[in-house]
Every structure is written in C-alpha cells, then in structure tokens.
C-alpha cells in the first residue's frame, strides 16, 4: 500500500494546513487518496475529507491494539489508493505516562509508514538542523523520509534551512509554506473551526493546493509513498462478516452533531444496522421505522437556540426514549438529551429532557484526554467487568445528573455518564474497536426493540 505519514514537531506547527494542501493538490492530479488522522480528533478529518474527496479515518494506538490499527488502515484504503496520514501533537507525544503508546511515532512504527516531519522555520537558519536532528535521532526505529518547513519568510530563508538539514543530516527537504500566505484556519474552544461551518472552505483548499504545487515537491513525496514497505497483516480482525441489515438506527448528523469515529459506524453496519442520517436542527421527525438513535458529539452549544426551537424533534426523541427505544449519546449528544443547556452567555435553552440534569457551559476546559471505563450493573452495552476505551474533550458540566451511572472510570472508579431505561449517555467518545461487543449489543438491542419492543 502506498502511504505517507506527516507528523509535526509540536501542536500548532501547521500539520493540518500542510496535509490539507497536499491532499487537495494530489486530488487535482486525479489520485485516489484516503486520508487518516492519528489520535482521537474529529475536526481535522473533516478538512481531510473535503480536501481528498474521500472520508477520513482515525488511527489510534492507545484506543486500539496494533492489529486493529492495521485493520483500519487496510480496510479503508483500497488497492491502488494512496494513504496520507496526519499525525497528532508532537511526533513523540502520546498517552500520558505510557511511553510511545498513542503517539504519531508509534503509529508510524506499527504501520511501517515513511514519516515527513513538519517543522517551523520561523526565526531559524542553521539551528533548524539541530531541531530536526533531535527528532530524527530520538528513536532510530521511526522511518524518517524527509522534512517540510512551515512559517518560512521566503525563498532565501528556505534555502538556509534546506541546506543546513541536508548538510548535517543528509535528509531530503520537500519544500516549504510561507508565513505570509493567508491560509489560517480559524479556531474556537474545541480547536479548529469545523470544515462544515467554514465559509469559503473550498476556496481555501484550492489556494492551498496551488501553494503546495508551487512550493512543495509532490513528486518526491509520491516516490517516498510508493516505496513504503508492504503493510503487515493484522494478526486478528475485529470486524465480523457482514450481516443482513435488519434494523434501522437513526444517526444525528448536521452542523451541531458530526463527531463520529467512522469505524464505529462501520462496525454497527457490520452487525446488521442500517444507518440513516437525521438532523436534530432541521428535521421534525425521526427516520421512519427507526429502532435506535445514535447522537454523536459536536457543538450543540453553538446551535442551542435552533435546537430548542425545534420542539417537534425534541419531543420525538424524548417519546422514543420513553417507549424503551435504545438511545446512545456521546458528549454533544449527551448534552442535547439533558433538560436544558445553559450557553456561554448564561442563556437557558430547553433540550430533549431524556436525562434529569442540566448542561452548563464553562469558560475553562473541563476535561481533555484518553479515558478507559468499565461497565456498571444493569448496563446492557458494557456489563460490569468489561472495559472500553475512548476520549473526552468538553467545556461543559452536567449538573444535577441523578440517573444511574453508565460507567465507572478506570482505575479511579468514579461514576461516568447516565442511564435511563435504554438511553445511555456520557461525555466519553468510545471507540468500539477497543471492545466490539459494545457495538454488537447496541445493534442487538435495537433489533429486539424493532421486533417487539414498540
């Protein structure tokens, strides 16, 4: 499989800008590109998807065992395609206190993907060789292929950086992007502004493609990708043979809700679910004959007024949950199922009211990081004694949540999330491939409801 991994020296160095430009430029050449993001991020893959014209996937070596990292890469990238993988944070940053696990470098080693390092050239010349050399020599098992510089002041500055790296390290330098280029992606409290909400995103991607064609050696990058070693076969697979699709699960997908791991949805389909999108913002009814609801994360706080005004949908979801329809909600979806949402300005908006608490936005981040949870008594998705891994990142609190806890945090044992009837919600974004039985049980519950639970 042709593949390349683009990592960075640190967060904010411009990995997503570089990757989006490379994807857009390769797409203009007619290449079939499949983008991936290392780590639990949802927002960067949105830009990848638009730039490549192909849905992006996530590769995470903490949430998933190595076999499933390989399985996701192999399943998503068909023969003849080029996999372009964007790293996370700095190249060697991973799960806290767990060494390389979860890092870009770890994924590169698992998948045997050649690494191009994005480094800032700002206010440096010969020192760039020392900076890049530190990354190259830190772990000799990482397959470095070259460097791209960002934040460069111009061609003469770039030549200083390139010559230093080539002289002292003998490492190819594939080009640069200028700090003067007007290619900044705006941000909000969870990171970059999602591609779904950006005006002019296609114009930005077109500009990036032109800049990459002019200043970055795409042919050299393609040669490295083509020379990547054969991808190792996973020792075991997590996906079952596809089954007949015999129950409908409604998946919330619009401007407010669009954070999903693609493999979570693919695993639900493999276990027999037909997934139909709906919009809590714009639709007034759930999809016909649906037997379950999946509400992913997103930004309900940015659309609280519109969500509140759509009373028919709020009532529809509340009624479905009251009848025992299985409902699974993560982060933004969990917030939507509370009684009300209090936004950053202190305004109160009624939500679906499935759970008893109130969601209140804060002006400081409340949680960020990987999470492992164990099941609780009565939890039909994750029974007591089983665990599943995921990630949380939120700026809100659930106040007065009095329902039964959904999970217990490992190893602390603190209660996490809530469970009311067959409705399950928490701030945790689980990755089902860390415990595929969770997806199987959710589909089974929806199937049972479809057959006789109404």
One Martini backbone bead per residue (centre of mass of N, CA, C, O) as a GRO file, in nm:
protein
  454
    1UNK     BB    1   0.093   0.038   0.025
    2UNK     BB    2   0.056   0.357  -0.028
    3UNK     BB    3   0.240   0.580   0.203
    4UNK     BB    4   0.207   0.861   0.439
    5UNK     BB    5   0.353   1.050   0.715
    6UNK     BB    6   0.251   1.356   0.886
    7UNK     BB    7   0.437   1.526   1.107
    8UNK     BB    8   0.531   1.701   1.417
    9UNK     BB    9   0.691   1.888   1.657
   10UNK     BB   10   0.405   2.036   1.715
   11UNK     BB   11   0.155   2.200   1.809
   12UNK     BB   12   0.086   2.444   1.553
   13UNK     BB   13   0.284   2.392   1.292
   14UNK     BB   14   0.079   2.289   1.035
   15UNK     BB   15  -0.027   2.005   0.950
   16UNK     BB   16  -0.316   2.051   0.836
   17UNK     BB   17  -0.237   2.245   0.613
   18UNK     BB   18  -0.040   2.062   0.464
   19UNK     BB   19  -0.228   1.819   0.421
   20UNK     BB   20  -0.459   1.962   0.273
   21UNK     BB   21  -0.282   2.055   0.037
   22UNK     BB   22  -0.187   1.775  -0.058
   23UNK     BB   23  -0.463   1.654  -0.108
   24UNK     BB   24  -0.566   1.865  -0.312
   25UNK     BB   25  -0.332   1.829  -0.516
   26UNK     BB   26  -0.369   1.522  -0.568
   27UNK     BB   27  -0.660   1.541  -0.666
   28UNK     BB   28  -0.594   1.718  -0.918
   29UNK     BB   29  -0.427   1.459  -1.036
   30UNK     BB   30  -0.627   1.196  -0.977
   31UNK     BB   31  -0.595   1.080  -0.706
   32UNK     BB   32  -0.644   0.821  -0.476
   33UNK     BB   33  -0.730   0.934  -0.154
   34UNK     BB   34  -0.662   0.837   0.194
   35UNK     BB   35  -0.739   0.968   0.491
   36UNK     BB   36  -0.568   1.030   0.811
   37UNK     BB   37  -0.583   1.027   1.180
   38UNK     BB   38  -0.409   1.068   1.454
   39UNK     BB   39  -0.620   0.992   1.686
   40UNK     BB   40  -0.929   1.150   1.833
   41UNK     BB   41  -0.995   1.333   1.608
   42UNK     BB   42  -1.260   1.522   1.420
   43UNK     BB   43  -1.183   1.789   1.266
   44UNK     BB   44  -0.952   1.729   1.070
   45UNK     BB   45  -1.108   1.510   0.897
   46UNK     BB   46  -1.292   1.720   0.761
   47UNK     BB   47  -1.070   1.841   0.582
   48UNK     BB   48  -0.977   1.582   0.449
   49UNK     BB   49  -1.240   1.505   0.310
   50UNK     BB   50  -1.263   1.758   0.130
   51UNK     BB   51  -0.979   1.744  -0.005
   52UNK     BB   52  -1.003   1.427  -0.108
   53UNK     BB   53  -1.307   1.303  -0.141
   54UNK     BB   54  -1.260   1.121   0.125
   55UNK     BB   55  -1.306   0.955   0.391
   56UNK     BB   56  -1.189   0.966   0.708
   57UNK     BB   57  -0.961   0.827   0.944
   58UNK     BB   58  -0.861   0.655   1.246
   59UNK     BB   59  -0.541   0.631   1.430
   60UNK     BB   60  -0.510   0.444   1.745
   61UNK     BB   61  -0.272   0.310   1.988
   62UNK     BB   62  -0.461   0.315   2.249
   63UNK     BB   63  -0.755   0.234   2.173
   64UNK     BB   64  -0.588   0.039   1.986
   65UNK     BB   65  -0.465  -0.226   1.871
   66UNK     BB   66  -0.240  -0.297   1.631
   67UNK     BB   67  -0.427  -0.474   1.456
   68UNK     BB   68  -0.650  -0.242   1.425
   69UNK     BB   69  -0.477  -0.037   1.285
   70UNK     BB   70  -0.428  -0.217   1.037
   71UNK     BB   71  -0.725  -0.273   0.968
   72UNK     BB   72  -0.817   0.015   0.912
   73UNK     BB   73  -0.616   0.077   0.687
   74UNK     BB   74  -0.690  -0.163   0.496
   75UNK     BB   75  -1.003  -0.113   0.467
   76UNK     BB   76  -0.993   0.199   0.365
   77UNK     BB   77  -0.753   0.120   0.158
   78UNK     BB   78  -0.746   0.059  -0.151
   79UNK     BB   79  -0.638  -0.050  -0.424
   80UNK     BB   80  -0.435   0.218  -0.555
   81UNK     BB   81  -0.403   0.386  -0.315
   82UNK     BB   82  -0.339   0.679  -0.103
   83UNK     BB   83  -0.205   0.716   0.212
   84UNK     BB   84  -0.275   0.996   0.432
   85UNK     BB   85  -0.110   1.082   0.739
   86UNK     BB   86  -0.192   1.250   1.028
   87UNK     BB   87  -0.077   1.365   1.301
   88UNK     BB   88  -0.015   1.422   1.657
   89UNK     BB   89   0.110   1.660   1.771
   90UNK     BB   90   0.385   1.552   1.860
   91UNK     BB   91   0.556   1.284   1.749
   92UNK     BB   92   0.603   1.171   2.074
   93UNK     BB   93   0.309   1.217   2.159
   94UNK     BB   94   0.106   1.062   2.410
   95UNK     BB   95   0.018   0.882   2.649
   96UNK     BB   96   0.025   0.933   2.960
   97UNK     BB   97   0.270   0.733   3.098
   98UNK     BB   98   0.307   0.544   2.799
   99UNK     BB   99   0.499   0.653   2.615
  100UNK     BB  100   0.439   0.586   2.275
  101UNK     BB  101   0.155   0.550   2.321
  102UNK     BB  102  -0.043   0.730   2.079
  103UNK     BB  103   0.162   0.809   1.880
  104UNK     BB  104   0.289   0.883   1.580
  105UNK     BB  105   0.538   0.700   1.597
  106UNK     BB  106   0.382   0.440   1.662
  107UNK     BB  107   0.217   0.428   1.400
  108UNK     BB  108   0.457   0.422   1.209
  109UNK     BB  109   0.568   0.147   1.318
  110UNK     BB  110   0.319  -0.032   1.278
  111UNK     BB  111   0.284   0.061   0.952
  112UNK     BB  112   0.548   0.152   0.798
  113UNK     BB  113   0.552   0.472   0.773
  114UNK     BB  114   0.663   0.731   0.622
  115UNK     BB  115   0.825   1.029   0.749
  116UNK     BB  116   0.712   1.367   0.758
  117UNK     BB  117   0.843   1.664   0.886
  118UNK     BB  118   0.699   1.933   1.050
  119UNK     BB  119   0.861   2.255   1.058
  120UNK     BB  120   0.963   2.543   1.197
  121UNK     BB  121   1.141   2.834   1.048
  122UNK     BB  122   1.120   3.040   1.254
  123UNK     BB  123   1.396   3.212   1.346
  124UNK     BB  124   1.584   3.031   1.147
  125UNK     BB  125   1.857   2.820   1.035
  126UNK     BB  126   2.092   2.611   1.126
  127UNK     BB  127   1.917   2.515   1.375
  128UNK     BB  128   1.728   2.323   1.219
  129UNK     BB  129   1.915   2.074   1.233
  130UNK     BB  130   1.895   2.036   1.539
  131UNK     BB  131   1.595   2.001   1.558
  132UNK     BB  132   1.556   1.766   1.358
  133UNK     BB  133   1.776   1.579   1.478
  134UNK     BB  134   1.631   1.518   1.743
  135UNK     BB  135   1.403   1.353   1.609
  136UNK     BB  136   1.571   1.146   1.445
  137UNK     BB  137   1.751   1.038   1.709
  138UNK     BB  138   1.544   0.948   1.928
  139UNK     BB  139   1.426   0.722   1.706
  140UNK     BB  140   1.553   0.479   1.492
  141UNK     BB  141   1.261   0.333   1.415
  142UNK     BB  142   1.185   0.578   1.263
  143UNK     BB  143   1.078   0.639   0.921
  144UNK     BB  144   1.245   0.870   0.780
  145UNK     BB  145   1.205   1.097   0.475
  146UNK     BB  146   1.158   1.407   0.579
  147UNK     BB  147   1.096   1.766   0.512
  148UNK     BB  148   0.880   2.043   0.619
  149UNK     BB  149   0.843   2.388   0.601
  150UNK     BB  150   0.719   2.641   0.811
  151UNK     BB  151   0.715   2.978   0.842
  152UNK     BB  152   0.843   3.113   0.594
  153UNK     BB  153   0.983   3.413   0.451
  154UNK     BB  154   1.137   3.262   0.203
  155UNK     BB  155   1.358   3.146  -0.026
  156UNK     BB  156   1.624   3.219   0.125
  157UNK     BB  157   1.542   3.093   0.392
  158UNK     BB  158   1.494   2.807   0.287
  159UNK     BB  159   1.786   2.748   0.195
  160UNK     BB  160   1.908   2.749   0.476
  161UNK     BB  161   1.744   2.515   0.588
  162UNK     BB  162   1.801   2.299   0.374
  163UNK     BB  163   2.116   2.297   0.385
  164UNK     BB  164   2.142   2.215   0.680
  165UNK     BB  165   1.994   1.943   0.668
  166UNK     BB  166   2.160   1.815   0.438
  167UNK     BB  167   2.446   1.843   0.563
  168UNK     BB  168   2.390   1.714   0.866
  169UNK     BB  169   2.158   1.472   0.777
  170UNK     BB  170   2.073   1.379   0.481
  171UNK     BB  171   1.781   1.508   0.440
  172UNK     BB  172   1.508   1.555   0.288
  173UNK     BB  173   1.356   1.849   0.131
  174UNK     BB  174   1.011   1.929   0.021
  175UNK     BB  175   0.971   2.222   0.142
  176UNK     BB  176   0.730   2.505   0.166
  177UNK     BB  177   0.569   2.751   0.373
  178UNK     BB  178   0.449   3.062   0.410
  179UNK     BB  179   0.379   3.309   0.652
  180UNK     BB  180   0.223   3.507   0.434
  181UNK     BB  181   0.007   3.319   0.392
  182UNK     BB  182  -0.355   3.313   0.359
  183UNK     BB  183  -0.409   3.008   0.564
  184UNK     BB  184  -0.598   3.038   0.805
  185UNK     BB  185  -0.755   2.849   1.055
  186UNK     BB  186  -1.004   2.878   1.246
  187UNK     BB  187  -1.106   2.907   1.593
  188UNK     BB  188  -1.215   2.732   1.891
  189UNK     BB  189  -1.263   2.570   2.193
  190UNK     BB  190  -1.194   2.274   2.031
  191UNK     BB  191  -1.042   2.434   1.799
  192UNK     BB  192  -1.100   2.400   1.503
  193UNK     BB  193  -1.300   2.492   1.269
  194UNK     BB  194  -1.526   2.339   1.116
  195UNK     BB  195  -1.579   2.274   0.788
  196UNK     BB  196  -1.898   2.292   0.799
  197UNK     BB  197  -1.867   2.621   0.900
  198UNK     BB  198  -1.697   2.719   0.656
  199UNK     BB  199  -1.643   2.977   0.471
  200UNK     BB  200  -1.455   2.913   0.190
  201UNK     BB  201  -1.319   2.626   0.190
  202UNK     BB  202  -1.269   2.573  -0.115
  203UNK     BB  203  -1.083   2.817  -0.157
  204UNK     BB  204  -0.868   2.734   0.045
  205UNK     BB  205  -0.795   2.461  -0.086
  206UNK     BB  206  -0.713   2.578  -0.359
  207UNK     BB  207  -0.483   2.751  -0.251
  208UNK     BB  208  -0.320   2.523  -0.123
  209UNK     BB  209  -0.270   2.363  -0.381
  210UNK     BB  210  -0.105   2.582  -0.524
  211UNK     BB  211   0.120   2.607  -0.310
  212UNK     BB  212   0.214   2.314  -0.318
  213UNK     BB  213   0.288   2.301  -0.618
  214UNK     BB  214   0.510   2.534  -0.587
  215UNK     BB  215   0.668   2.449  -0.284
  216UNK     BB  216   0.620   2.133  -0.320
  217UNK     BB  217   0.742   1.796  -0.359
  218UNK     BB  218   0.530   1.573  -0.480
  219UNK     BB  219   0.701   1.366  -0.630
  220UNK     BB  220   0.880   1.293  -0.387
  221UNK     BB  221   0.648   1.196  -0.206
  222UNK     BB  222   0.547   0.971  -0.396
  223UNK     BB  223   0.805   0.804  -0.392
  224UNK     BB  224   0.796   0.738  -0.092
  225UNK     BB  225   0.513   0.605  -0.085
  226UNK     BB  226   0.580   0.378  -0.296
  227UNK     BB  227   0.832   0.266  -0.106
  228UNK     BB  228   0.668   0.138   0.087
  229UNK     BB  229   0.613  -0.115   0.265
  230UNK     BB  230   0.448  -0.370   0.329
  231UNK     BB  231   0.167  -0.436   0.485
  232UNK     BB  232   0.079  -0.567   0.761
  233UNK     BB  233  -0.085  -0.825   0.897
  234UNK     BB  234  -0.332  -0.892   1.093
  235UNK     BB  235  -0.373  -1.124   1.348
  236UNK     BB  236  -0.656  -0.979   1.401
  237UNK     BB  237  -1.008  -0.932   1.381
  238UNK     BB  238  -1.310  -0.727   1.448
  239UNK     BB  239  -1.471  -0.782   1.201
  240UNK     BB  240  -1.740  -0.911   1.089
  241UNK     BB  241  -1.930  -1.057   0.896
  242UNK     BB  242  -2.163  -0.955   0.710
  243UNK     BB  243  -2.495  -0.860   0.765
  244UNK     BB  244  -2.810  -0.835   0.773
  245UNK     BB  245  -3.016  -0.557   0.740
  246UNK     BB  246  -3.264  -0.538   1.029
  247UNK     BB  247  -3.205  -0.233   1.133
  248UNK     BB  248  -3.275   0.103   1.238
  249UNK     BB  249  -3.043   0.377   1.269
  250UNK     BB  250  -3.032   0.692   1.397
  251UNK     BB  251  -2.815   0.959   1.278
  252UNK     BB  252  -2.674   1.239   1.389
  253UNK     BB  253  -2.642   1.492   1.113
  254UNK     BB  254  -2.486   1.811   1.143
  255UNK     BB  255  -2.368   2.104   1.259
  256UNK     BB  256  -2.398   1.989   1.569
  257UNK     BB  257  -2.360   1.673   1.456
  258UNK     BB  258  -2.021   1.511   1.365
  259UNK     BB  259  -1.893   1.307   1.586
  260UNK     BB  260  -1.729   1.027   1.435
  261UNK     BB  261  -1.624   0.714   1.415
  262UNK     BB  262  -1.623   0.535   1.134
  263UNK     BB  263  -1.587   0.248   1.267
  264UNK     BB  264  -1.841   0.255   1.437
  265UNK     BB  265  -2.039   0.256   1.198
  266UNK     BB  266  -1.926   0.005   1.053
  267UNK     BB  267  -1.985  -0.192   1.288
  268UNK     BB  268  -2.289  -0.161   1.294
  269UNK     BB  269  -2.327  -0.262   1.003
  270UNK     BB  270  -2.193  -0.543   1.042
  271UNK     BB  271  -2.430  -0.615   1.267
  272UNK     BB  272  -2.712  -0.498   1.097
  273UNK     BB  273  -2.720  -0.192   1.039
  274UNK     BB  274  -2.920   0.080   0.933
  275UNK     BB  275  -2.807   0.395   0.842
  276UNK     BB  276  -2.980   0.708   0.924
  277UNK     BB  277  -2.994   1.026   0.872
  278UNK     BB  278  -3.034   1.314   1.093
  279UNK     BB  279  -3.184   1.637   1.213
  280UNK     BB  280  -3.216   1.825   1.501
  281UNK     BB  281  -3.237   2.103   1.351
  282UNK     BB  282  -3.436   2.035   1.074
  283UNK     BB  283  -3.599   1.807   1.176
  284UNK     BB  284  -3.923   1.660   1.298
  285UNK     BB  285  -3.838   1.360   1.233
  286UNK     BB  286  -3.778   1.052   1.245
  287UNK     BB  287  -3.701   0.789   1.097
  288UNK     BB  288  -3.855   0.549   0.956
  289UNK     BB  289  -3.846   0.265   1.157
  290UNK     BB  290  -3.680   0.321   1.388
  291UNK     BB  291  -3.473   0.143   1.664
  292UNK     BB  292  -3.255   0.379   1.694
  293UNK     BB  293  -3.012   0.610   1.858
  294UNK     BB  294  -2.739   0.830   1.742
  295UNK     BB  295  -2.556   1.072   1.939
  296UNK     BB  296  -2.316   1.271   1.876
  297UNK     BB  297  -2.091   1.496   1.856
  298UNK     BB  298  -2.023   1.862   1.906
  299UNK     BB  299  -2.218   2.194   1.887
  300UNK     BB  300  -2.487   2.270   2.063
  301UNK     BB  301  -2.404   2.552   2.187
  302UNK     BB  302  -2.410   2.697   1.889
  303UNK     BB  303  -2.738   2.572   1.850
  304UNK     BB  304  -2.948   2.602   2.086
  305UNK     BB  305  -3.183   2.768   1.972
  306UNK     BB  306  -3.260   2.579   1.737
  307UNK     BB  307  -3.300   2.325   1.904
  308UNK     BB  308  -3.525   2.445   2.085
  309UNK     BB  309  -3.727   2.523   1.848
  310UNK     BB  310  -3.730   2.203   1.785
  311UNK     BB  311  -3.979   2.052   1.936
  312UNK     BB  312  -4.061   1.800   1.772
  313UNK     BB  313  -3.784   1.655   1.804
  314UNK     BB  314  -3.760   1.653   2.107
  315UNK     BB  315  -4.023   1.489   2.149
  316UNK     BB  316  -3.950   1.245   1.977
  317UNK     BB  317  -3.707   1.151   2.145
  318UNK     BB  318  -3.841   1.134   2.421
  319UNK     BB  319  -4.058   0.925   2.334
  320UNK     BB  320  -3.868   0.702   2.240
  321UNK     BB  321  -3.726   0.663   2.513
  322UNK     BB  322  -3.991   0.601   2.680
  323UNK     BB  323  -4.045   0.325   2.505
  324UNK     BB  324  -3.730   0.190   2.484
  325UNK     BB  325  -3.547   0.306   2.293
  326UNK     BB  326  -3.241   0.295   2.185
  327UNK     BB  327  -2.990   0.523   2.325
  328UNK     BB  328  -2.690   0.689   2.203
  329UNK     BB  329  -2.468   0.924   2.380
  330UNK     BB  330  -2.217   1.182   2.295
  331UNK     BB  331  -2.167   1.457   2.450
  332UNK     BB  332  -2.346   1.646   2.264
  333UNK     BB  333  -2.576   1.438   2.282
  334UNK     BB  334  -2.595   1.445   2.591
  335UNK     BB  335  -2.666   1.744   2.613
  336UNK     BB  336  -2.935   1.721   2.445
  337UNK     BB  337  -3.065   1.513   2.672
  338UNK     BB  338  -3.115   1.725   2.851
  339UNK     BB  339  -3.313   1.966   2.985
  340UNK     BB  340  -3.075   2.187   2.959
  341UNK     BB  341  -2.897   2.471   2.810
  342UNK     BB  342  -2.611   2.660   2.910
  343UNK     BB  343  -2.451   2.908   2.791
  344UNK     BB  344  -2.192   3.137   2.786
  345UNK     BB  345  -2.425   3.372   2.855
  346UNK     BB  346  -2.663   3.220   3.039
  347UNK     BB  347  -2.856   3.084   2.856
  348UNK     BB  348  -3.170   2.914   2.833
  349UNK     BB  349  -3.231   2.579   2.688
  350UNK     BB  350  -3.431   2.351   2.574
  351UNK     BB  351  -3.433   2.006   2.564
  352UNK     BB  352  -3.518   1.668   2.551
  353UNK     BB  353  -3.528   1.528   2.854
  354UNK     BB  354  -3.405   1.237   2.929
  355UNK     BB  355  -3.231   1.371   3.135
  356UNK     BB  356  -3.220   1.540   3.454
  357UNK     BB  357  -3.013   1.743   3.371
  358UNK     BB  358  -2.777   2.017   3.331
  359UNK     BB  359  -2.613   2.214   3.089
  360UNK     BB  360  -2.294   2.388   3.146
  361UNK     BB  361  -2.105   2.633   3.040
  362UNK     BB  362  -1.760   2.707   3.026
  363UNK     BB  363  -1.445   2.907   3.035
  364UNK     BB  364  -1.324   2.620   3.091
  365UNK     BB  365  -1.179   2.340   3.067
  366UNK     BB  366  -1.288   2.012   3.189
  367UNK     BB  367  -1.177   1.804   2.956
  368UNK     BB  368  -0.874   1.602   2.854
  369UNK     BB  369  -0.865   1.272   2.724
  370UNK     BB  370  -0.810   0.967   2.797
  371UNK     BB  371  -1.038   0.678   2.843
  372UNK     BB  372  -1.133   0.432   3.086
  373UNK     BB  373  -1.405   0.196   3.108
  374UNK     BB  374  -1.652   0.046   3.307
  375UNK     BB  375  -1.903  -0.134   3.387
  376UNK     BB  376  -2.241  -0.166   3.501
  377UNK     BB  377  -2.506  -0.242   3.656
  378UNK     BB  378  -2.742  -0.283   3.388
  379UNK     BB  379  -2.550  -0.264   3.146
  380UNK     BB  380  -2.617  -0.350   2.802
  381UNK     BB  381  -2.332  -0.256   2.672
  382UNK     BB  382  -2.143  -0.252   2.956
  383UNK     BB  383  -2.063  -0.467   3.158
  384UNK     BB  384  -1.958  -0.580   3.429
  385UNK     BB  385  -1.599  -0.631   3.372
  386UNK     BB  386  -1.585  -0.439   3.138
  387UNK     BB  387  -1.407  -0.262   2.877
  388UNK     BB  388  -1.342   0.076   2.744
  389UNK     BB  389  -1.224   0.307   2.500
  390UNK     BB  390  -1.143   0.671   2.496
  391UNK     BB  391  -1.266   1.018   2.476
  392UNK     BB  392  -1.230   1.360   2.615
  393UNK     BB  393  -1.393   1.693   2.529
  394UNK     BB  394  -1.488   1.965   2.745
  395UNK     BB  395  -1.690   2.281   2.849
  396UNK     BB  396  -1.884   2.113   3.036
  397UNK     BB  397  -2.155   2.047   3.266
  398UNK     BB  398  -2.336   1.810   3.459
  399UNK     BB  399  -2.619   1.897   3.632
  400UNK     BB  400  -2.813   1.703   3.830
  401UNK     BB  401  -2.725   1.402   3.787
  402UNK     BB  402  -2.945   1.119   3.895
  403UNK     BB  403  -2.878   0.891   3.739
  404UNK     BB  404  -2.756   0.613   3.652
  405UNK     BB  405  -2.460   0.494   3.602
  406UNK     BB  406  -2.279   0.386   3.321
  407UNK     BB  407  -1.987   0.421   3.442
  408UNK     BB  408  -1.641   0.350   3.530
  409UNK     BB  409  -1.350   0.473   3.610
  410UNK     BB  410  -1.022   0.398   3.502
  411UNK     BB  411  -0.920   0.326   3.828
  412UNK     BB  412  -1.102   0.508   4.022
  413UNK     BB  413  -1.442   0.463   3.998
  414UNK     BB  414  -1.585   0.685   3.879
  415UNK     BB  415  -1.862   0.815   3.776
  416UNK     BB  416  -2.020   0.784   3.438
  417UNK     BB  417  -2.279   0.904   3.341
  418UNK     BB  418  -2.603   0.779   3.204
  419UNK     BB  419  -2.915   0.590   3.290
  420UNK     BB  420  -3.233   0.555   3.102
  421UNK     BB  421  -3.316   0.278   3.049
  422UNK     BB  422  -3.215   0.272   2.699
  423UNK     BB  423  -3.050   0.525   2.784
  424UNK     BB  424  -2.719   0.647   2.683
  425UNK     BB  425  -2.485   0.878   2.855
  426UNK     BB  426  -2.182   1.075   2.771
  427UNK     BB  427  -1.860   1.229   2.731
  428UNK     BB  428  -1.774   0.970   2.594
  429UNK     BB  429  -1.568   0.857   2.324
  430UNK     BB  430  -1.601   0.568   2.194
  431UNK     BB  431  -1.414   0.283   2.079
  432UNK     BB  432  -1.536  -0.008   1.956
  433UNK     BB  433  -1.256  -0.156   1.887
  434UNK     BB  434  -1.192  -0.200   2.201
  435UNK     BB  435  -1.513  -0.323   2.208
  436UNK     BB  436  -1.727  -0.473   1.991
  437UNK     BB  437  -1.967  -0.559   2.181
  438UNK     BB  438  -2.104  -0.284   2.200
  439UNK     BB  439  -2.215  -0.276   1.912
  440UNK     BB  440  -2.366  -0.544   1.917
  441UNK     BB  441  -2.561  -0.472   2.153
  442UNK     BB  442  -2.696  -0.230   2.024
  443UNK     BB  443  -2.814  -0.377   1.780
  444UNK     BB  444  -2.969  -0.592   1.939
  445UNK     BB  445  -3.154  -0.390   2.087
  446UNK     BB  446  -3.280  -0.272   1.830
  447UNK     BB  447  -3.390  -0.538   1.718
  448UNK     BB  448  -3.572  -0.603   1.959
  449UNK     BB  449  -3.744  -0.349   1.936
  450UNK     BB  450  -3.840  -0.396   1.642
  451UNK     BB  451  -3.984  -0.683   1.707
  452UNK     BB  452  -4.134  -0.589   2.022
  453UNK     BB  453  -4.083  -0.302   2.188
  454UNK     BB  454  -4.326  -0.100   2.090
   0.00000   0.00000   0.00000
